[in-house]
Amino acid sequence: MKATSHIILFFIVTVYAVAQQFKPIEDYLQISAKANDPLYTTYASSMARSQLYGDKAYKMDYYSDSRPLSYSSDQAGTMFCLWKIDEVVVPRIGEFLVKPVVRFSFPDMVILDYQPFRGISVKETFFVYSSTIALVDMEIKNTDNITHDVAVYPVLEFGNDSLEIVNYEKESDGYLTQRYESPYRLISSLKMEYGYPTKVRDFFSCNRQTSSHGAYSGDMNDFYNVIKTDFYSNKRVDSLNMKKTGLVDFVALHFKKRLKPGETVSFRYLRGFQDQKEDQQKLLRTADSVKHLMLRTYYEDNLILYSKIPKITFKSQPEKLAYISAFNLARGCMYPPSGQTKYNFYVFSRNPLWGWGHGHQVLHESLSMMAYAFMDPKSAEGSQRVYMEQQREDGLIAYRHGPRGLQDYPHNNMSTTSAPFFSWINLEVYKVAKDRQFLADAYASGTRYVEWLIKNRDADHDGTFEWGPYGIIENVRDWYNAVFQVSAERYLDVDKEDISDELECLDLTLMVIKEERSLSKMAEILGKSKESQAWLKLADTTTKLVNQRMWDENSGFYYSVNKKDHSFQFMTRDLKRQEIIGFLAMWAGAAPKDRAERLVQTLTDTTKFWRKYGVPTLSAQDQWYSPYVDYCCKWNGPVWMLWDYMVYDGLRLYGYDDIAHQLAGKMVSAATMQLSKNHNYWESYSPDNEVLNCPPNYIWDAIIAKLLIDENQK
């Protein structure tokens, strides 16, 4: 007995010590996010338990009064729970006594509480265990002084999808179904040759013996009639239809419990998913093992993950939520090594999932690593090492790199690269990670890359740079831009539409300068003083050329110029179109102080760039300016957070801290406004309006975390 007592005491002391260790970060991360608070609510499994193909992430809807508290996966249905308490059906959030409040939100887990009915309190945890398994854990407590009959109805709903029941697995207490999952997307459909499954299997189950189960066609209004039934009907039964075959719109489980005052019951339901080609029994075994997982372990893993981030003192709750959400976004896009890379990598988005945003890294998206490094510096380094690992022998870093290897999209017999932010990112990651080996490797790789750019993107050897013949993707403009795009309607083919290979391009030239300055700093840290000075001299030489060729004194702005004669005219086109790119002369350290002052005057002109939600890509005075974000990839007015961050960084570099602070406020306002409305981050934002139609949950908006860290360090 004494030995047992000592063991129990040791266990209690150990648990207490661990709890005390986590308490500071736990207190810091605790939130009370209600429906209209700016919280990102998309969740994906941890990197260690993720796979690129057949992967499911989920969007939580805890804010729509007309729907139940639900978890939806792109093209893969929604799971949720309906309530019946003392014969009163509570089918949607709007009818809850106390609506859901989120207490903790992590990349793979969210914890919230609510009261669907007087006297019934629920603590709910949603956890994406892996790419194929997600679960909802509910702790239901009767806080009343009377007994309540509580029934819950977990539902997996597919609407008009082709859901076919295979069987009801009695031993596992769950529905096994199969269906077709469409690869079609409005923006960039999935390519089947890569391995995305379309004929899939689902398993919907719970961790307790069910009272009944059922499968139905129709919607939740129809299901309400099933579980409510007519009180006076002689056909009234307290059971679902026990259906075991057929095509349906949704499947449901039924668990009921009479709860005495003060009594608590725990209940867990889950959804499993796999390709029909995979082993069905493996899915069932994995699902059964997850039914009794200790979630506390995974909760503590998240506390450890967040223990590294800077503990900012926030000016407001929305700032805090945007900060935590930005890290959740970045971490939620990470995958473990697979295919042709031995390093972890990211995709643009886990949910929704579309072809172009899935599977490969691009340097301009990798700017998100400058924020992500604060959470997991080794992982951020790993993502950057994907480029080093797959860098071509001649120094090229191609447009995309990842599990399918280098993808250089050759055009006119020339490989395609990306906007070269490589060494700037690596330097910023090093400042956080302090890993000299990473810095040395990054410096060697960055040197080879800039040498490739000098050789291949300065075709006329005049010291300033042109984009390649497939500049339409290299320059990150994707056609919708005023300078490189020939026709306002964008009706010509790629070669006729884009002229970025026929200009000395301001953006690429400034990026090369920034790379050279970054390499100079890296060389200095590594003790390579001669190389550091050589890079600095090269950057200064290019800077002089920018100021000689690309500055227009009359308008006080920088522009791209004609490659042939360095004029601001290309055929009949005036190249003096004021874009956000002009301000990057400050970010690259290329603008003399007097010219920087004129740039700031233009920047803060409310009729041009100083808009409600940030700095647009194109001046509002330009005839092509559009504040409407009605599709992806537009450069004729929308706000792109990463480019605004570069403007912010340049302002701080030149000592315009107050204006930089104002710009940060606009950026945070844009992000929190959308997070409050729809709980998404977005590819781009309208500078003037609140409604968006473009790809959501882009990893690069994680830069908001870096922005808030910079603001806190002023």
Buried (B, 14 or more C-beta within 10 A) or exposed (E): EEEEEEEEEEEEEEEEEEEEBBEEBBEBBEBEBEBEBBBBBBBBBBBEBBBBBBBBBBBBBBBEEEBBBBBBBBBBBBBBBBBBBBEEBBBBBEBBEBBBBBBBBBBBBBBBBBBBBEBBBBBBBBBBBBBBBBBBBBBBBBBBEEBBEBBBBBBBBBEEBEBBBBEBBEEBBBBBBBBEBEBEBEBEBBEEEBBBBBEBBBBBBBBBEBBBBBBBEEEBEEBBEBBBBEEEEEEEEEEBEEBBEEEBBBBBBBBBBEBEEEBEBEBBBBBBBBBBEBEBEEBBEBBBEBBEBEBEEBBBBBBEBBBEBEEBEBEEBBBBBBBBBBBBBBBBBBBBBBBBBEBBBBBBBBBBBBBBBBBBBBBBBBBBBBBBBBBBBEBBBBBBBBBBBBBBEEBBBBBBBBBBBBBBBEBEEBBBBBBBBBBBBBBBBBBBBEBEEBBBBBBBBBBBBBEBBBEBBBEEEEBBBBBBBBBBBBBBBBBBBBBBBBEEEBEEEEEEBBBBBBBBBBBBBBBBBBBBBBBBBBBBBBEBEEBBEBBBEBBBEBBEBBBEBBBBEEBBBBBBBBBEEBEBEBEEBEBBBBBBBBBBBBBBBBBEEEBBEBBBEBBBBEEBBBBBBBBBBBBBEBEBBBBBBEBBBBBBBBBBBBBBBBBBBBBBBBEBEEBBBBBBBBBBBBBBBBBBBBBBBBBBBBBBEEEBEBBBBBBBBBBBBBBBBBBBEE
